């Protein structure tokens, strides 16, 4: 575990910084849509920001898996297909801490300390996960999703699932679209056939 933190903490911090940057982007979009009072546009912008964030997570972690595949092939690194999961869990540990703080604030609202922890955690969570703000404003069961504690535990899951899948597919060198292909100087067989 110590080796994992030493080797992969930089990758987890990169994911966290990316999350914060896209969070600000998502917040700005959501606030702009909130000012014109258009719920559909706000939700659409939030979905766009989330998909953009997940795309960045996927490409970054896929590249990491592809690089590690070379080390695994030559015996310099052990085959560990769940590395993407562990990196994402490390990067999202703050989000889970904030979710626990919100839970404590809701379960023990009469105790001032926990009430303050809950309020502060909710604010920090919304700032760190700004791309989800539009979705959290959707009303379900007569209240906004941001009033339900379970929402804050679910928010990190898309990034964790995406990161896990991306690393595995990078390790296996499986691509879904040309967007994820590494550029090389070699021509494909199809190009060579067309030239003949």
MOMOSUL-V148712 format. One record per residue. N is the residue number from 1. RES is the residue in one small letter. OMEGA is omega as a letter, one per 20 degrees, with the letter a starting at -180 (999 if undefined). D_LAST is the distance of its C-alpha to the last C-alpha in whole Angstrom. Layout:
# MOMOSUL-V148712
n=N res=RES omega=OMEGA d_last=D_LAST
n=N res=RES omega=OMEGA d_last=D_LAST
This chain:
# MOMOSUL-V148712
n=1 res=x omega=r d_last=54
n=2 res=x omega=r d_last=55
n=3 res=x omega=r d_last=52
n=4 res=x omega=r d_last=50
n=5 res=x omega=a d_last=52
n=6 res=x omega=a d_last=52
n=7 res=x omega=a d_last=48
n=8 res=x omega=a d_last=47
n=9 res=x omega=r d_last=50
n=10 res=x omega=r d_last=48
n=11 res=x omega=r d_last=45
n=12 res=x omega=r d_last=48
n=13 res=x omega=r d_last=49
n=14 res=x omega=r d_last=46
n=15 res=x omega=a d_last=46
n=16 res=x omega=r d_last=49
n=17 res=x omega=r d_last=49
n=18 res=x omega=r d_last=46
n=19 res=x omega=a d_last=48
n=20 res=x omega=r d_last=51
n=21 res=x omega=r d_last=48
n=22 res=x omega=r d_last=47
n=23 res=x omega=r d_last=51
n=24 res=x omega=r d_last=52
n=25 res=x omega=r d_last=49
n=26 res=x omega=r d_last=50
n=27 res=x omega=a d_last=54
n=28 res=x omega=r d_last=53
n=29 res=x omega=a d_last=51
n=30 res=x omega=r d_last=54
n=31 res=x omega=r d_last=57
n=32 res=x omega=r d_last=55
n=33 res=x omega=r d_last=55
n=34 res=x omega=a d_last=58
n=35 res=x omega=r d_last=60
n=36 res=x omega=r d_last=59
n=37 res=x omega=r d_last=60
n=38 res=x omega=a d_last=57
n=39 res=x omega=a d_last=56
n=40 res=x omega=r d_last=53
n=41 res=x omega=r d_last=51
n=42 res=x omega=r d_last=53
n=43 res=x omega=r d_last=52
n=44 res=x omega=r d_last=48
n=45 res=x omega=r d_last=48
n=46 res=x omega=r d_last=49
n=47 res=x omega=r d_last=46
n=48 res=x omega=a d_last=44
n=49 res=x omega=r d_last=45
n=50 res=x omega=a d_last=45
n=51 res=x omega=r d_last=42
n=52 res=x omega=r d_last=41
n=53 res=x omega=a d_last=43
n=54 res=x omega=r d_last=41
n=55 res=x omega=r d_last=38
n=56 res=x omega=r d_last=39
n=57 res=x omega=a d_last=40
n=58 res=x omega=a d_last=37
n=59 res=x omega=r d_last=35
n=60 res=x omega=a d_last=37
n=61 res=x omega=r d_last=38
n=62 res=x omega=r d_last=35
n=63 res=x omega=r d_last=34
n=64 res=x omega=r d_last=37
n=65 res=x omega=r d_last=36
n=66 res=x omega=r d_last=33
n=67 res=x omega=r d_last=34
n=68 res=x omega=r d_last=37
n=69 res=x omega=r d_last=34
n=70 res=x omega=r d_last=33
n=71 res=x omega=r d_last=37
n=72 res=x omega=a d_last=38
n=73 res=x omega=a d_last=35
n=74 res=x omega=r d_last=36
n=75 res=x omega=r d_last=40
n=76 res=x omega=a d_last=41
n=77 res=x omega=r d_last=42
n=78 res=x omega=r d_last=43
n=79 res=x omega=a d_last=41
n=80 res=x omega=a d_last=43
n=81 res=x omega=a d_last=41
n=82 res=x omega=r d_last=44
n=83 res=x omega=r d_last=44
n=84 res=x omega=r d_last=43
n=85 res=x omega=a d_last=46
n=86 res=x omega=r d_last=48
n=87 res=x omega=a d_last=47
n=88 res=x omega=r d_last=47
n=89 res=x omega=r d_last=51
n=90 res=x omega=r d_last=52
n=91 res=x omega=a d_last=50
n=92 res=x omega=a d_last=52
n=93 res=x omega=r d_last=55
n=94 res=x omega=r d_last=57
n=95 res=x omega=r d_last=56
n=96 res=x omega=r d_last=58
n=97 res=x omega=r d_last=61
n=98 res=x omega=r d_last=61
n=99 res=x omega=r d_last=61
n=100 res=x omega=r d_last=64
n=101 res=x omega=r d_last=66
n=102 res=x omega=r d_last=66
n=103 res=x omega=r d_last=67
n=104 res=x omega=r d_last=70
n=105 res=x omega=r d_last=71
n=106 res=x omega=a d_last=71
n=107 res=x omega=a d_last=72
n=108 res=x omega=a d_last=75
n=109 res=x omega=a d_last=75
n=110 res=x omega=r d_last=79
n=111 res=x omega=a d_last=79
n=112 res=x omega=a d_last=78
n=113 res=x omega=a d_last=76
n=114 res=x omega=r d_last=73
n=115 res=x omega=r d_last=74
n=116 res=x omega=r d_last=73
n=117 res=x omega=r d_last=70
n=118 res=x omega=r d_last=68
n=119 res=x omega=r d_last=68
n=120 res=x omega=r d_last=67
n=121 res=x omega=r d_last=64
n=122 res=x omega=r d_last=63
n=123 res=x omega=a d_last=63
n=124 res=x omega=r d_last=61
n=125 res=x omega=r d_last=59
n=126 res=x omega=r d_last=58
n=127 res=x omega=a d_last=57
n=128 res=x omega=a d_last=55
n=129 res=x omega=a d_last=53
n=130 res=x omega=r d_last=53
n=131 res=x omega=r d_last=50
n=132 res=x omega=a d_last=52
n=133 res=x omega=r d_last=55
n=134 res=x omega=r d_last=54
n=135 res=x omega=a d_last=54
n=136 res=x omega=r d_last=57
n=137 res=x omega=r d_last=59
n=138 res=x omega=r d_last=58
n=139 res=x omega=r d_last=61
n=140 res=x omega=a d_last=62
n=141 res=x omega=r d_last=65
n=142 res=x omega=r d_last=67
n=143 res=x omega=r d_last=66
n=144 res=x omega=r d_last=63
n=145 res=x omega=a d_last=60
n=146 res=x omega=r d_last=61
n=147 res=x omega=r d_last=65
n=148 res=x omega=a d_last=63
n=149 res=x omega=a d_last=63
n=150 res=x omega=r d_last=61
n=151 res=x omega=a d_last=58
n=152 res=x omega=r d_last=58
n=153 res=x omega=a d_last=57
n=154 res=x omega=a d_last=54
n=155 res=x omega=a d_last=53
n=156 res=x omega=a d_last=51
n=157 res=x omega=r d_last=50
n=158 res=x omega=r d_last=46
n=159 res=x omega=a d_last=46
n=160 res=x omega=r d_last=47
n=161 res=x omega=r d_last=45
n=162 res=x omega=a d_last=41
n=163 res=x omega=r d_last=42
n=164 res=x omega=a d_last=42
n=165 res=x omega=a d_last=39
n=166 res=x omega=a d_last=37
n=167 res=x omega=a d_last=38
n=168 res=x omega=a d_last=37
n=169 res=x omega=r d_last=34
n=170 res=x omega=r d_last=33
n=171 res=x omega=r d_last=34
n=172 res=x omega=a d_last=32
n=173 res=x omega=r d_last=29
n=174 res=x omega=a d_last=29
n=175 res=x omega=r d_last=28
n=176 res=x omega=r d_last=29
n=177 res=x omega=r d_last=27
n=178 res=x omega=a d_last=24
n=179 res=x omega=a d_last=27
n=180 res=x omega=a d_last=28
n=181 res=x omega=r d_last=25
n=182 res=x omega=a d_last=26
n=183 res=x omega=r d_last=23
n=184 res=x omega=a d_last=21
n=185 res=x omega=a d_last=19
n=186 res=x omega=r d_last=17
n=187 res=x omega=r d_last=13
n=188 res=x omega=r d_last=13
n=189 res=x omega=a d_last=11
n=190 res=x omega=r d_last=10
n=191 res=x omega=a d_last=9
n=192 res=x omega=r d_last=7
n=193 res=x omega=a d_last=5
n=194 res=x omega=a d_last=6
n=195 res=x omega=a d_last=4
n=196 res=x omega=999 d_last=0
